[in-house]
Amino acid sequence: MGTASDIKLIDENNIRLDGRGPDELRPIKIETNVLNRADGSSFIEWGGNKIMVAVYGPREAYPKHNQDINKAIVKARYNMAAFSVDERKRPGPDRRSVEISKVVSEALEAAIMVELFPRAQIDVFIEVLQADAGTRIAGLTAASVAVAAAGIPMRDMVVGCTAGKVGNKIVLDLSKEEDNFGQADLPMGILPKSDRVVLMQMDGDLSVEEFEQATSMIMKATKRIAQIQREALTKKYEIQQKEQGE
Ligand code: ADP
């Protein structure tokens, strides 16, 4: 979080730099079954983010000493392509990608019926092709769709969304400028049917009231994002049914 007092991120009429109001999301588009070899896949465009997800499994966990006799292990791997940001990102895992992989794995595990697949492993590859702030929550949202598209039984979908504080105001779904120069960023992962929180991280400071305002903004947006996920999945089944009928 930088500070740049000369950058006005939100004006007196509550209009943000990209023209959005405080509780508006950036445009979101999700497609499923974009990769032939994966068991499930998805591609999400969320604002300027472009992220591809491939899911493999459930398959026998390897090496065997990693196996859990009670459930499948969910292994998400978040990676940012070297060309995904303005200045070339050094390829390979770094502290940030290891952290995001861990929190996304845990969020997905809360939704997947892992107890049905003892000794198995579910691999979720999240490849960020173009990054524009909010990649972890966009990646999580797309990953959940790819897991469902793979036919893996789930209790619920997982929806990711952020809220944050810019110009002393709480706003939804931070843009890159807002992420860089804002005062706080709160990414969350939610199971939309139960409103259960499965991911929560925070950068910057929020008062208790601001935190409550931010979480309630996220909860409302979660329902809209879950609808986009459902539409992406139903489209896939419509296409499958058409192919079977032909
Ligand atoms: P998130 O993408 O989930 O918001 P961060 O808050 O850590 O995660 O990152 C915010 C944004 O900063 C990213 O979406 C990306 O646009 C940019 N960014 C992150 N890591 C790098 C990096 N190594 N090099 C350049 N830009 C980066």
Boltz pocket constraint, residues with backbone or C-beta under 6 A from the ligand:
constraints:
  - pocket:
      binder: B
      contacts: [[A, 84], [A, 85], [A, 86], [A, 87], [A, 88], [A, 89], [A, 90], [A, 96], [A, 131], [A, 132], [A, 133], [A, 134], [A, 135], [A, 136], [A, 137], [A, 176], [A, 179], [A, 187]]
      max_distance: 6.0
